[in-house]
Amino acid sequence: AALLANAASDPQGIPPSFPFILGQLSPTDAALLDMIFAAANNDDEANWRKSSVDLEALAADTTIDSREFELGLDNLIRLRTVTTQGTYGGLAGGTVMLTTLGYEFVRACRPPTGDSPDA
């Protein structure tokens, strides 16, 4: 709903890929992406690009079962909303980082706060 509201208020500010990405996310995927976004921001929106999110700690803080967690993470990587140093059959270092696409997508899916960080 927030994505539609933001698109209505700023049609040029929402890339056409965002509704496609939204349609490709399960509720579990969306919750996982939101948790990664929150962990990367960690009350410091200026430094989100430098924040690696520890997957083991993230998994420990959620009720998502391990199979759904891994499937969701794979889907987020497929959609290029998060990135990692991957190895065949696993993740190197066990961390992920938001991509610019992922960061902007989550921001677009959140209700407007009235205080734009771009202002």
Secondary structure in CASP SS format (residue, H / E / C, confidence):
PFRMAT SS
TARGET T0000
AUTHOR 0000-0000-0000
METHOD secondary structure of the structure
MODEL  1
A C 1.00
A H 1.00
L H 1.00
L H 1.00
A H 1.00
N H 1.00
A H 1.00
A H 1.00
S H 1.00
D C 1.00
P H 1.00
Q H 1.00
G H 1.00
I C 1.00
P C 1.00
P C 1.00
S H 1.00
F H 1.00
P H 1.00
F H 1.00
I H 1.00
L H 1.00
G H 1.00
Q C 1.00
L C 1.00
S C 1.00
P H 1.00
T H 1.00
D H 1.00
A H 1.00
A H 1.00
L H 1.00
L H 1.00
D H 1.00
M H 1.00
I H 1.00
F H 1.00
A H 1.00
A H 1.00
A H 1.00
N H 1.00
N C 1.00
D C 1.00
D C 1.00
E H 1.00
A H 1.00
N H 1.00
W H 1.00
R H 1.00
K H 1.00
S C 1.00
S C 1.00
V E 1.00
D E 1.00
L H 1.00
E H 1.00
A H 1.00
L H 1.00
A H 1.00
A H 1.00
D C 1.00
T C 1.00
T C 1.00
I C 1.00
D C 1.00
S H 1.00
R H 1.00
E H 1.00
F H 1.00
E H 1.00
L H 1.00
G H 1.00
L H 1.00
D H 1.00
N H 1.00
L H 1.00
I H 1.00
R H 1.00
L C 1.00
R C 1.00
T C 1.00
V E 1.00
T E 1.00
T C 1.00
Q C 1.00
G E 1.00
T E 1.00
Y C 1.00
G C 1.00
G E 1.00
L E 1.00
A C 1.00
G C 1.00
G C 1.00
T E 1.00
V E 1.00
M E 1.00
L E 1.00
T C 1.00
T H 1.00
L H 1.00
G H 1.00
Y H 1.00
E H 1.00
F H 1.00
V H 1.00
R H 1.00
A H 1.00
C C 1.00
R C 1.00
P C 1.00
P C 1.00
T C 1.00
G C 1.00
D C 1.00
S C 1.00
P C 1.00
D C 1.00
A C 1.00
END
